Amino acid sequence: MPKFDFIDLCAGIGGLRIPFETRTGKGVDWKGLNGRCVFTSEKDENACKTYAQNFKGKSSAEKIFHEIDRDFTVLDPNTIPNHDLLLAGFPCQPFSHAGKRQGFKDERGSVFAAIASIVRVKQPRVVLLENVRGLLSLKNLDSGTLVIEEILQELESCGYFVPKPRLFNARDYGLPQNRVRLFILAIRNDIAKKNNLAKNADFETYWPNPTCDRGSLRVGDFLERNVPISYTISDKLWKGHLERRVKNRSMGKGFGYQAFERSSSYVATISARYYKDGAEALLLQKNKNPRKLTPRETGNLQGFPRNFILSESKVQAYKQFGNAVPINVVHAIAKKIEVFLSNK
Ligand SMILES: C[S@@+](CC[C@H](N)C(=O)[O-])C[C@H]1O[C@@H](n2cnc3c(N)ncnc32)[C@H](O)[C@@H]1O
């Protein structure tokens, strides 16, 4: 019997979901908590396909699998099934350094407003949100206040205890990738009270500690064997990378491409644009041009199960893993917050 029900909003390919359920079906197989997903929403058609291939009907424990509802912001919150845990890796473009940083002014910012409406109506026991580090410094252009403060206040006004959000680096949780992500938690007031949570300091021990020593990680352990030659970049692309690096340096504009070896302890953040030229993580090879990571390798570096079914389109697979959450971090958080999720 599942111990709690959850919903997966802005689901991408289900990175936040994996640590909250256990699957022992054919093809896919992983061990997370014993939760059951009762509703999913993802707007991108390609991500929906990958999500459905991996999650739909693969587990007998999952009696309820609602067809993926594309855009939950247009739904009446009352129509969403009751749940104990709300998960959402809400869009990061309006909040990321690379984006335009319009925050709530950007229409994608209003996704949070829709999440808050669901929280207010459905009152899940716990809310877990994920975003990029840039959200911490983003200001609301109208009010001049920090967007993160508005988000936290909104959750509090829904009847929640909201500890100070935390940044986690995938490198501290067994993944050799320098990927920092922000996690926001909210615990319904009655459950917080039962667990003696009144102020931020009371929650400190619930945030997980690092599970590994960064220096012990080796990128090579996450790479595939016998990678086809097509992943080795062409002379033209390599020349372009080298020239851009020199140009960038003379303009004081960062590094350009980033290269690593099998023995490196980490690669740079893999983004959704990795498919373009692999600039953020090229693997150096002996007597050959460097190569790009394969889509499977980018999934490995995000902690996805090795039997996770990839999009048939390489471009989509790179985009989907580049947008995903580092799963090991979520596993560590899930174990700590399990205590708040059910009475069962
Ligand atoms: C950062 S990604 C989430 C990745 C996810 N945590 C994972 O690990 O795969 C944000 C996702 O939100 C989706 N999204 C944005 N607005 C949405 C909406 N209104 N309804 C449903 N999904 C939405 C985007 O298509 C994108 O896939």
The ligand as an SDF file (V2000), in Angstrom:
LIG
                    3D

 27 29  0  0  0  0  0  0  0  0999 V2000
   12.8660   22.9520  -14.9110 C   0  0  0  0  0  0  0  0  0  0  0  0
   11.7630   21.9640  -15.7970 S   0  0  0  0  0  0  0  0  0  0  0  0
   11.3540   20.7140  -14.6040 C   0  0  0  0  0  0  0  0  0  0  0  0
   12.2090   19.5060  -14.7180 C   0  0  0  0  0  0  0  0  0  0  0  0
   11.8300   18.3790  -13.7830 C   0  0  0  0  0  0  0  0  0  0  0  0
   11.9980   18.7360  -12.3850 N   0  0  0  0  0  0  0  0  0  0  0  0
   12.6750   17.1550  -14.1060 C   0  0  0  0  0  0  0  0  0  0  0  0
   13.4790   16.7330  -13.2790 O   0  0  0  0  0  0  0  0  0  0  0  0
   12.5350   16.6250  -15.2070 O   0  0  0  0  0  0  0  0  0  0  0  0
   10.2860   22.9440  -15.8180 C   0  0  0  0  0  0  0  0  0  0  0  0
    9.1470   22.2960  -16.6070 C   0  0  0  0  0  0  0  0  0  0  0  0
    7.9480   23.0090  -16.3920 O   0  0  0  0  0  0  0  0  0  0  0  0
    7.1400   22.8470  -17.5490 C   0  0  0  0  0  0  0  0  0  0  0  0
    6.0650   23.8560  -17.4980 N   0  0  0  0  0  0  0  0  0  0  0  0
    6.1980   25.2060  -17.5990 C   0  0  0  0  0  0  0  0  0  0  0  0
    4.9950   25.8060  -17.4760 N   0  0  0  0  0  0  0  0  0  0  0  0
    4.0880   24.8220  -17.2870 C   0  0  0  0  0  0  0  0  0  0  0  0
    2.6760   24.8050  -17.1080 C   0  0  0  0  0  0  0  0  0  0  0  0
    1.9860   25.9490  -17.0900 N   0  0  0  0  0  0  0  0  0  0  0  0
    2.0530   23.6130  -16.9680 N   0  0  0  0  0  0  0  0  0  0  0  0
    2.7800   22.4640  -16.9880 C   0  0  0  0  0  0  0  0  0  0  0  0
    4.1120   22.4200  -17.1540 N   0  0  0  0  0  0  0  0  0  0  0  0
    4.7630   23.5760  -17.3070 C   0  0  0  0  0  0  0  0  0  0  0  0
    8.1520   23.0460  -18.6800 C   0  0  0  0  0  0  0  0  0  0  0  0
    7.6810   22.5170  -19.8960 O   0  0  0  0  0  0  0  0  0  0  0  0
    9.3760   22.3010  -18.1220 C   0  0  0  0  0  0  0  0  0  0  0  0
    9.4220   20.9810  -18.5840 O   0  0  0  0  0  0  0  0  0  0  0  0
  1  2  1  0
  2  3  1  0
  2 10  1  0
  3  4  1  0
  4  5  1  0
  5  6  1  0
  5  7  1  0
  7  8  2  0
  7  9  1  0
 10 11  1  0
 11 12  1  0
 11 26  1  0
 12 13  1  0
 13 14  1  0
 13 24  1  0
 14 15  1  0
 14 23  1  0
 15 16  2  0
 16 17  1  0
 17 18  1  0
 17 23  2  0
 18 19  1  0
 18 20  2  0
 20 21  1  0
 21 22  2  0
 22 23  1  0
 24 25  1  0
 24 26  1  0
 26 27  1  0
M  CHG  2   2   1   9  -1
M  END
$$$$
